[in-house]
Amino acid sequence: RDLSVSIDGTAIDVTKIMEQNPRRVGEVVIEINVANSTLDKKQKQILESAALNCPVAKSVHPDLIQTVHFKYP
């Protein structure tokens, strides 16, 4: 869906948290810093839903914890 809004300047920080035995990535913490301060509540909900339900998020192993935080100005 095209919201016709700009996400220019948005930055994403990803931190991986490792597990032992077996050594693997146990959790990814994703912080999405949205630069656009004009998004309304509905646009934020659509953006967050798209990010949380993207094919990549749904394709990783179910044991991998995905912690996602959205920050708005």
Rosetta constraint file for C-alpha pairs under 8 A:
AtomPair CA 3 CA 43 HARMONIC 7.38 0.50
AtomPair CA 5 CA 39 HARMONIC 7.80 0.50
AtomPair CA 6 CA 36 HARMONIC 6.77 0.50
AtomPair CA 7 CA 34 HARMONIC 6.75 0.50
AtomPair CA 7 CA 35 HARMONIC 6.54 0.50
AtomPair CA 7 CA 36 HARMONIC 5.99 0.50
AtomPair CA 8 CA 35 HARMONIC 6.86 0.50
AtomPair CA 8 CA 36 HARMONIC 7.40 0.50
AtomPair CA 9 CA 34 HARMONIC 7.35 0.50
AtomPair CA 9 CA 35 HARMONIC 5.38 0.50
AtomPair CA 9 CA 36 HARMONIC 7.76 0.50
AtomPair CA 10 CA 32 HARMONIC 7.24 0.50
AtomPair CA 10 CA 33 HARMONIC 5.58 0.50
AtomPair CA 10 CA 34 HARMONIC 4.55 0.50
AtomPair CA 10 CA 35 HARMONIC 4.86 0.50
AtomPair CA 10 CA 36 HARMONIC 7.58 0.50
AtomPair CA 11 CA 32 HARMONIC 6.06 0.50
AtomPair CA 11 CA 33 HARMONIC 5.17 0.50
AtomPair CA 11 CA 34 HARMONIC 6.67 0.50
AtomPair CA 11 CA 35 HARMONIC 7.71 0.50
AtomPair CA 12 CA 30 HARMONIC 6.89 0.50
AtomPair CA 12 CA 31 HARMONIC 5.62 0.50
AtomPair CA 12 CA 32 HARMONIC 4.57 0.50
AtomPair CA 12 CA 33 HARMONIC 6.08 0.50
AtomPair CA 13 CA 30 HARMONIC 5.79 0.50
AtomPair CA 13 CA 31 HARMONIC 5.14 0.50
AtomPair CA 13 CA 32 HARMONIC 6.63 0.50
AtomPair CA 14 CA 28 HARMONIC 6.67 0.50
AtomPair CA 14 CA 29 HARMONIC 5.67 0.50
AtomPair CA 14 CA 30 HARMONIC 4.60 0.50
AtomPair CA 14 CA 31 HARMONIC 6.45 0.50
AtomPair CA 15 CA 28 HARMONIC 5.62 0.50
AtomPair CA 15 CA 29 HARMONIC 5.10 0.50
AtomPair CA 15 CA 30 HARMONIC 6.56 0.50
AtomPair CA 16 CA 25 HARMONIC 6.47 0.50
AtomPair CA 16 CA 26 HARMONIC 7.62 0.50
AtomPair CA 16 CA 27 HARMONIC 5.88 0.50
AtomPair CA 16 CA 28 HARMONIC 4.53 0.50
AtomPair CA 16 CA 29 HARMONIC 6.40 0.50
AtomPair CA 17 CA 25 HARMONIC 5.89 0.50
AtomPair CA 17 CA 26 HARMONIC 5.78 0.50
AtomPair CA 17 CA 27 HARMONIC 5.07 0.50
AtomPair CA 17 CA 28 HARMONIC 6.15 0.50
AtomPair CA 17 CA 29 HARMONIC 7.89 0.50
AtomPair CA 18 CA 23 HARMONIC 6.92 0.50
AtomPair CA 18 CA 24 HARMONIC 5.71 0.50
AtomPair CA 18 CA 25 HARMONIC 4.46 0.50
AtomPair CA 18 CA 26 HARMONIC 5.31 0.50
AtomPair CA 18 CA 27 HARMONIC 6.97 0.50
AtomPair CA 19 CA 23 HARMONIC 5.45 0.50
AtomPair CA 19 CA 24 HARMONIC 5.33 0.50
AtomPair CA 19 CA 25 HARMONIC 5.87 0.50
AtomPair CA 19 CA 26 HARMONIC 5.22 0.50
AtomPair CA 20 CA 24 HARMONIC 6.62 0.50
AtomPair CA 25 CA 64 HARMONIC 7.11 0.50
AtomPair CA 26 CA 63 HARMONIC 7.28 0.50
AtomPair CA 26 CA 64 HARMONIC 5.21 0.50
AtomPair CA 26 CA 65 HARMONIC 6.26 0.50
AtomPair CA 27 CA 64 HARMONIC 5.42 0.50
AtomPair CA 27 CA 65 HARMONIC 4.42 0.50
AtomPair CA 27 CA 66 HARMONIC 5.86 0.50
AtomPair CA 27 CA 67 HARMONIC 7.37 0.50
AtomPair CA 28 CA 64 HARMONIC 7.52 0.50
AtomPair CA 28 CA 65 HARMONIC 6.34 0.50
AtomPair CA 28 CA 66 HARMONIC 5.21 0.50
AtomPair CA 28 CA 67 HARMONIC 6.21 0.50
AtomPair CA 29 CA 66 HARMONIC 6.20 0.50
AtomPair CA 29 CA 67 HARMONIC 4.71 0.50
AtomPair CA 29 CA 68 HARMONIC 5.92 0.50
AtomPair CA 29 CA 69 HARMONIC 7.88 0.50
AtomPair CA 30 CA 66 HARMONIC 7.54 0.50
AtomPair CA 30 CA 67 HARMONIC 6.09 0.50
AtomPair CA 30 CA 68 HARMONIC 4.70 0.50
AtomPair CA 30 CA 69 HARMONIC 6.21 0.50
AtomPair CA 31 CA 68 HARMONIC 5.93 0.50
AtomPair CA 31 CA 69 HARMONIC 4.82 0.50
AtomPair CA 31 CA 70 HARMONIC 6.04 0.50
AtomPair CA 31 CA 71 HARMONIC 7.39 0.50
AtomPair CA 32 CA 68 HARMONIC 7.53 0.50
AtomPair CA 32 CA 69 HARMONIC 6.11 0.50
AtomPair CA 32 CA 70 HARMONIC 4.85 0.50
AtomPair CA 32 CA 71 HARMONIC 6.09 0.50
AtomPair CA 33 CA 70 HARMONIC 6.15 0.50
AtomPair CA 33 CA 71 HARMONIC 4.82 0.50
AtomPair CA 33 CA 72 HARMONIC 6.25 0.50
AtomPair CA 34 CA 70 HARMONIC 7.18 0.50
AtomPair CA 34 CA 71 HARMONIC 6.01 0.50
AtomPair CA 34 CA 72 HARMONIC 5.24 0.50
AtomPair CA 34 CA 73 HARMONIC 7.21 0.50
AtomPair CA 35 CA 72 HARMONIC 6.70 0.50
AtomPair CA 35 CA 73 HARMONIC 6.53 0.50
AtomPair CA 36 CA 72 HARMONIC 7.44 0.50
AtomPair CA 36 CA 73 HARMONIC 7.29 0.50
AtomPair CA 37 CA 72 HARMONIC 6.69 0.50
AtomPair CA 37 CA 73 HARMONIC 5.50 0.50
AtomPair CA 39 CA 43 HARMONIC 5.75 0.50
AtomPair CA 39 CA 44 HARMONIC 6.22 0.50
AtomPair CA 40 CA 44 HARMONIC 6.26 0.50
AtomPair CA 41 CA 45 HARMONIC 6.25 0.50
AtomPair CA 42 CA 46 HARMONIC 6.26 0.50
AtomPair CA 43 CA 47 HARMONIC 6.12 0.50
AtomPair CA 44 CA 48 HARMONIC 6.05 0.50
AtomPair CA 45 CA 49 HARMONIC 6.02 0.50
AtomPair CA 46 CA 50 HARMONIC 6.12 0.50
AtomPair CA 47 CA 51 HARMONIC 6.30 0.50
AtomPair CA 48 CA 52 HARMONIC 6.11 0.50
AtomPair CA 48 CA 70 HARMONIC 7.63 0.50
AtomPair CA 49 CA 53 HARMONIC 5.94 0.50
AtomPair CA 50 CA 54 HARMONIC 5.80 0.50
AtomPair CA 51 CA 57 HARMONIC 7.95 0.50
AtomPair CA 52 CA 57 HARMONIC 6.54 0.50
AtomPair CA 52 CA 68 HARMONIC 7.89 0.50
AtomPair CA 53 CA 57 HARMONIC 6.25 0.50
AtomPair CA 53 CA 58 HARMONIC 6.52 0.50
AtomPair CA 54 CA 58 HARMONIC 6.42 0.50
AtomPair CA 55 CA 59 HARMONIC 6.02 0.50
AtomPair CA 56 CA 60 HARMONIC 6.64 0.50
AtomPair CA 60 CA 64 HARMONIC 7.01 0.50
